[in-house]
Amino acid sequence: MIEGFFALIFSLMGAVWGLVVLASWGFLLLLFIPFALLWGWMLARILTRAGYSPWWALIGFTPLLPLAVWIFAFSSWPAAARTVVLMPPERRY
């Protein structure tokens, strides 16, 4: 009789713990998805302004991001070739 009681208690505890774990994963996903979208959008904007395709932002979701940053930093940027530098006029005192 007592074994059945403990089996019921432990099974209820397992069910409650399962719901807690499931709710915590749902909460983490609710936090992760908006921040992941924001991260991808920011990377796409930076890469677009640098003259690259915004699809390169997908590398930001892989462990290769530090390598990609070094490659982009030391390569020639397509947008830099289109930039016109305006010099201010010389001042005469």
N, C-alpha and C positions, 0 to 999 in steps of 0.2 A: 504494500500500500504506500509506504513512504517513498519507495523508489519511483513510483508513478508520479508522485507529487514533485519530486526533485526533477524528474524528466520534463514535466510540464513547465516548471519554473525556468529551467535552463533553456528550453526551447523558446519560451517567451522572451527571455533575455537575448537569445540569439536573434530573434525576429526584430526586437527593438534596436539592437546594435546594427543589424543590417539596414534598417531604415535610417539610422543616424549616419552611417557611412554613405548611403545613397544620397541623403540630403546634403552632406558636406561636399560630395562630388558635384552635385547640381549647383551649389553655391559657388564652388571654384570655377565651374564652367561659365556661370553668369558673370564672374569677374574677368575671366581670361579672355573670352570672346571679344568684348568691346576693346580691351587694351591691345589685343592682337590686331584688330582692325585698325586701331589708331596707329600702331607701330608700322603696319604695312602702308598706310596712307602717307605717313610722314616720310618714310623711306622713298616712296614713289615720287613725292613732291621734290625731294632733294635730288634724286636721280634725274628727274625731268629737267630741273634747272641746270644740272650739270651737262645736259645734252644726251643723256642715255635713255634707253627705253624704261618706262616705269615697271615693266615686267621683271627687271633685275631685282626689284624689291622682294621677290620671293626667296632670294638667297638669305634675306634677313631672318627667315624662319628656320634656317638650318645651322648647324654648328660651324659652317664655313664662313660666317659673317666676318670674323677678324681677318681672314685671308682676303676676302672680297674688298674690305675696306682698304687694305694695303694696295691691292691691285688698282682700285679706282683712284687712290690718292696719288700714285706715282705714274699713272698713265696720262696720255694727253686727253684733255676733255674736249669733246666736240663743241660745246658752248663757248669755250675760251677762244676758239678761232673766230667766232662771229662777234666777239666783244670789241667795241670801239672805245678806246681810252681817250677821253677829252681832257686836255691839259688846260688849266686856267691861264688866262693871259698874264704876261709878265707885268709886274707893277713897277712903275718908275717913281722914285721918290725925289 
